[in-house]
Amino acid sequence: MATEDCLQTLLKYTMFGCDKCSTNVSDVAIVMDVSANINHKDFDMQVKAVSHLLTLTNVGPNATQFSYSMFTNDTVSVYNFTTHHDRVSLIADDNKKTRQKYNKNVNITRALNDVNKNGFSTLRGSRPYARKILVLVTSGNMNDTQGLKKAAKRVKDSGIIIVTIGTGRSANWINLRDISSDPMLTFVLGDDIHIGVNVLDSLRTTLLYDYCSNV
């Protein structure tokens, strides 16, 4: 049974559509750790990962919408779901405004609480009928693991799917796995571990498809 369950999970997150698949638009909130705890090489990989993620789907009011925030100890909104209607302007805005901070204080729990409270509000342009997906880009390193798990559970219990992306050897895979909605939605990238951004292509299914009766 365990093998069958694992196979169903794999199919759910890697199928690219069939005549039994139903689609739904998604609102995707990207929240990136910009603290000085992440070395420059790994930070550059985070930026590349976000840029690649934005190429996976069509963008617009009748397709996937993205919002973008950065955090250290506090979370700062960069743009809302309705700010951009094409991927070219999305990527340009990301590359222009994403800057690493000198601050080494980082609070992932607070960032998750902010998403749960405000991340998918109608004031930020989130659509009530859209699938809600949080992409959390961080090393996952934090001492208060119990508080982190509780905050992640509150987000998931509210119906939001959490994807986690870490970079480099310093990424805490265990924390990233515990935060995400499923281990299949946990990614660690980096040149030093020979895993590039193309592995994120599997998220296309999560962004586009709602349900498949074949699985």
NUKE-840660 format. One record per residue (C-alpha): x, y, z negated; residue in three letters. Coordinates in pm, whole numbers, padded with zeros to 5 digits, always signed. Last residue first. Layout:
N
XYZala/...
END
This chain:
215
-00490+00909+01020val/-00695+00871+01340asn/-00963+01103+01201ser/-00719+01395+01230cys/-00769+01711+01028tyr/-00664+02077+01025asp/-00405+02114+01293tyr/-00211+02426+01390leu/+00023+02537+01112leu/+00079+02195+00957thr/+00137+02044+01301thr/+00390+02311+01395arg/+00571+02236+01070leu/+00760+01952+01241ser/+00953+02216+01434asp/+01125+02306+01105leu/+01395+02047+01183val/+01502+02285+01461asn/+01649+02517+01196val/+01966+02313+01165gly/+02078+02034+00933ile/+02452+01956+00937his/+02498+01981+00557ile/+02757+02260+00583asp/+02566+02418+00871asp/+02263+02455+00648gly/+01902+02359+00592leu/+01706+02211+00302val/+01340+02142+00375phe/+01043+02039+00160thr/+00706+01993+00335leu/+00745+01616+00364met/+00798+01613-00014pro/+00435+01736-00042asp/+00263+02050-00169ser/+00598+02212-00240ser/+00708+02335-00584ile/+00828+01998-00713asp/+01023+01934-00394arg/+01195+02272-00413leu/+01281+02208-00778asn/+01433+01871-00693ile/+01612+02004-00385trp/+01799+02272-00582asn/+01982+02454-00302ala/+02353+02503-00374ser/+02456+02277-00087arg/+02314+02511+00172gly/+01970+02651+00240thr/+01628+02603+00084gly/+01287+02598+00249ile/+00965+02521+00062thr/+00619+02474+00215val/+00320+02531-00013ile/-00039+02468+00100ile/-00285+02703-00075ile/-00611+02557-00204gly/-00626+02735-00540ser/-00493+02420-00707asp/-00177+02455-00499lys/-00107+02804-00634val/-00184+02703-00992arg/+00038+02398-00954lys/+00328+02613-00835ala/+00298+02835-01144ala/+00290+02531-01373lys/+00593+02377-01202lys/+00794+02699-01233leu/+00703+02739-01599gly/+00829+02387-01661gln/+01146+02450-01459thr/+01247+02756-01660asp/+01615+02753-01563asn/+01578+02853-01199met/+01755+02749-00880asn/+01507+02690-00600gly/+01752+02819-00341ser/+01470+03019-00190thr/+01237+03048+00110val/+00875+02994+00004leu/+00640+02936+00298val/+00286+02976+00163leu/+00004+02840+00380ile/-00366+02932+00361lys/-00595+02776+00623arg/-00824+03046+00763ala/-01194+03094+00681tyr/-01154+03384+00437pro/-00912+03568+00670arg/-00612+03731+00502ser/-00565+04098+00585gly/-00364+04206+00283arg/-00672+04369+00129leu/-00858+04044+00205thr/-00633+03879-00052ser/-00399+03595+00040phe/-00085+03694-00149gly/-00255+03887-00430asn/-00308+03665-00735lys/-00166+03330-00626asn/+00111+03497-00429val/+00203+03714-00727asp/+00209+03411-00955asn/+00445+03236-00714leu/+00681+03536-00711ala/+00671+03552-01091arg/+00769+03186-01113thr/+01051+03238-00862ile/+01214+03500-01084asn/+01554+03614-00961val/+01808+03833-01137asn/+02126+03849-00929lys/+02050+04198-00796asn/+02286+04310-00521tyr/+02001+04275-00272lys/+02007+04096+00064gln/+01846+04287+00347arg/+01551+04185+00562thr/+01402+04502+00714lys/+01529+04508+01071lys/+01552+04134+01131asn/+01203+04077+00993asp/+01055+04368+01190asp/+01209+04243+01515ala/+01085+03888+01448ile/+00729+04005+01392leu/+00739+04249+01685ser/+00838+03967+01922val/+00594+03723+01760arg/+00284+03918+01855asp/-00010+04068+01664his/+00173+04248+01384his/+00042+04438+01081thr/-00275+04231+01026thr/-00126+03967+00794phe/+00059+04222+00582asn/+00411+04361+00607tyr/+00716+04404+00385val/+00556+04331+00046ser/+00796+04358-00248val/+00810+04089-00517thr/+00988+04141-00848asp/+01287+03969-01012asn/+01434+03904-00667thr/+01166+03900-00401phe/+01089+03961-00036met/+00747+03958+00129ser/+00618+03874+00477tyr/+00268+03822+00615ser/+00192+03606+00915phe/-00121+03544+01123gln/-00172+03233+01335thr/-00430+03253+01613ala/-00744+03458+01678asn/-00614+03773+01506pro/-00266+03720+01652gly/+00039+03499+01679val/+00082+03184+01889asn/+00276+02915+01711thr/+00628+02783+01647leu/+00828+03099+01723thr/+00775+03260+01381leu/+00933+02959+01210leu/+01252+03017+01406his/+01284+03373+01278ser/+01221+03251+00923val/+01488+02981+00952ala/+01739+03224+01103lys/+01692+03462+00808val/+01740+03175+00561gln/+02052+03066+00750met/+02197+03416+00712asp/+02131+03388+00338phe/+02319+03057+00328asp/+02624+03219+00485lys/+02602+03526+00262his/+02586+03333-00066asn/+02254+03313-00250ile/+02258+03438-00610asn/+02264+03794-00473ala/+01885+03788-00455ser/+01687+03804-00130val/+01445+03516-00207asp/+01193+03508+00076met/+00812+03487+00072val/+00645+03398+00403ile/+00266+03408+00381ala/+00104+03208+00661val/-00262+03263+00748asp/-00366+02969+00961ser/-00620+02911+01238val/-00793+02574+01250asn/-00766+02273+01476thr/-00943+01938+01475ser/-00755+01626+01581cys/-00931+01317+01722lys/-00851+01400+02086asp/-00484+01416+01993cys/-00256+01665+01825gly/+00112+01710+01745phe/+00143+01445+01476met/+00431+01511+01234thr/+00271+01617+00904tyr/-00026+01384+00891lys/+00164+01100+01055leu/+00431+01104+00784leu/+00169+01116+00509thr/-00013+00822+00667gln/+00312+00626+00689leu/+00391+00695+00324cys/+00046+00574+00221asp/+00090+00255+00426glu/+00428+00186+00265thr/+00284+00240-00082ala/+00000+00000+00000met/
END
